Amino acid sequence: MARNRRSAKRAGARMEQAVADYLAWALDDPRIERRHLTGSKDRGDITGVMHDGQRLVIEVKNTSKLALSEHMGEAMEEAANDDATFWALVQKRKGIGIDSPAGVANQLVCMTLEQYALLLNHGQPLGPDEEDETIREETK
């Protein structure tokens, strides 16, 4: 059966709820939930996810075709709307169901390498200080 706008919206909402439920369970945090629509300044699909006391915006996609660049740009914009340091895109994998926690756990999480480094570095600015030319010279 081909997707229409209505079935696509339903699939997206189901995926968002599955991701919120999984993260609330996996992180043992009942504050994690699906965010209600917030108008033109969207702030992501999942709310309540924190890292080092800072919000992490999550954009969830259940699309028939991958559009990672477009969807990651959307996640970045929504993180800015929410004044959040961190963001991630959760993309449904074709052929991997979301009817069980194991299925949800095997969906994709995408972000830029810069965002990943920032997350691993606890939100601190990346790279050496401006005065530290040693590292830059060694990489030339």
C-alpha positions as CSV (number, residue, x, y, z in Angstrom):
1,M,0.0,0.0,0.0
2,A,1.4,3.4,-1.0
3,R,1.7,6.1,1.6
4,N,-0.5,9.1,1.5
5,R,-0.2,12.2,3.7
6,R,-2.5,10.8,6.4
7,S,-0.7,7.4,6.6
8,A,2.7,9.2,6.6
9,K,1.7,11.4,9.5
10,R,0.4,8.4,11.4
11,A,3.6,6.5,10.8
12,G,5.6,9.5,12.0
13,A,3.6,9.9,15.1
14,R,3.9,6.2,15.9
15,M,7.7,6.4,15.4
16,E,8.0,9.5,17.7
17,Q,6.0,7.8,20.4
18,A,8.1,4.6,20.1
19,V,11.3,6.6,20.4
20,A,10.0,8.6,23.4
21,D,8.9,5.4,25.1
22,Y,12.2,3.6,24.4
23,L,14.3,6.5,25.7
24,A,12.2,7.0,28.8
25,W,12.7,3.3,29.6
26,A,16.4,3.1,28.6
27,L,17.4,6.3,30.4
28,D,15.0,5.6,33.3
29,D,13.5,9.0,33.0
30,P,9.7,9.4,32.8
31,R,10.1,13.1,31.9
32,I,11.0,12.1,28.3
33,E,8.0,12.4,26.0
34,R,6.7,13.3,22.6
35,R,6.6,17.0,22.2
36,H,3.3,18.6,21.2
37,L,3.4,20.8,18.1
38,T,4.8,24.2,18.9
39,G,3.9,26.2,15.7
40,S,6.4,27.8,13.3
41,K,9.3,27.6,15.7
42,D,9.4,23.8,16.0
43,R,11.7,22.6,18.9
44,G,12.0,18.9,18.0
45,D,9.9,15.9,18.4
46,I,11.1,14.5,21.7
47,T,11.5,16.5,24.9
48,G,13.0,15.8,28.3
49,V,16.3,14.3,27.1
50,M,19.3,15.8,28.9
51,H,23.0,15.4,28.7
52,D,25.2,17.0,31.4
53,G,22.2,19.1,32.5
54,Q,21.7,20.5,29.0
55,R,18.8,19.8,26.6
56,L,19.2,17.5,23.7
57,V,16.7,18.1,20.8
58,I,15.7,15.0,18.9
59,E,14.1,15.0,15.5
60,V,12.4,11.7,14.5
61,K,11.8,10.7,10.9
62,N,10.0,7.7,9.5
63,T,10.3,8.4,5.8
64,S,10.4,6.1,2.8
65,K,13.6,7.7,1.5
66,L,16.6,8.9,3.4
67,A,17.1,12.7,3.3
68,L,19.8,12.9,6.0
69,S,21.1,16.3,5.0
70,E,17.7,17.9,5.0
71,H,16.6,16.2,8.2
72,M,19.8,17.0,10.0
73,G,19.4,20.6,9.0
74,E,15.9,20.5,10.5
75,A,17.3,19.1,13.7
76,M,20.0,21.8,13.9
77,E,17.4,24.5,13.3
78,E,15.1,23.1,16.0
79,A,17.9,22.9,18.5
80,A,18.6,26.6,17.9
81,N,14.8,27.3,18.4
82,D,15.0,25.5,21.7
83,D,18.4,27.1,22.7
84,A,19.7,23.5,23.1
85,T,23.4,22.7,22.9
86,F,22.9,19.2,21.5
87,W,20.7,17.6,18.8
88,A,20.3,14.3,17.0
89,L,18.2,12.8,14.2
90,V,16.6,9.4,14.8
91,Q,15.8,7.8,11.4
92,K,13.7,4.7,10.9
93,R,15.6,1.9,9.2
94,K,13.8,0.2,6.4
95,G,12.8,-3.3,7.3
96,I,13.4,-2.9,11.1
97,G,10.1,-2.7,12.9
98,I,9.3,-0.5,15.9
99,D,6.8,-2.9,17.6
100,S,9.4,-4.0,20.2
101,P,12.1,-2.2,22.3
102,A,14.7,-4.2,20.3
103,G,13.3,-2.9,17.0
104,V,13.3,0.7,18.3
105,A,16.8,0.3,19.7
106,N,18.1,-0.6,16.3
107,Q,17.0,2.6,14.5
108,L,19.6,5.0,13.3
109,V,20.9,8.0,15.2
110,C,22.6,10.6,13.0
111,M,24.6,13.8,13.7
112,T,27.6,15.6,12.4
113,L,31.0,14.6,13.6
114,E,31.3,18.1,15.2
115,Q,28.1,17.5,17.1
116,Y,29.2,14.1,18.2
117,A,32.6,15.5,19.5
118,L,30.7,18.3,21.3
119,L,28.5,15.7,23.0
120,L,31.5,13.6,24.0
121,N,33.3,16.7,25.2
122,H,30.4,17.6,27.6
123,G,29.4,20.6,25.6
124,Q,32.7,22.4,25.9
125,P,34.1,24.2,22.9
126,L,36.1,22.0,20.6
127,G,39.8,22.2,19.6
128,P,42.8,24.0,21.0
129,D,42.9,27.6,22.2
130,E,43.6,30.2,19.5
131,E,47.1,30.8,20.9
132,D,48.0,27.1,20.7
133,E,49.6,26.7,17.2
134,T,51.5,23.5,18.0
135,I,48.6,21.2,17.2
136,R,47.7,23.0,14.0
137,E,51.3,22.9,12.8
138,E,51.6,19.2,13.5
139,T,48.5,18.5,11.3
140,K,49.8,20.3,8.3
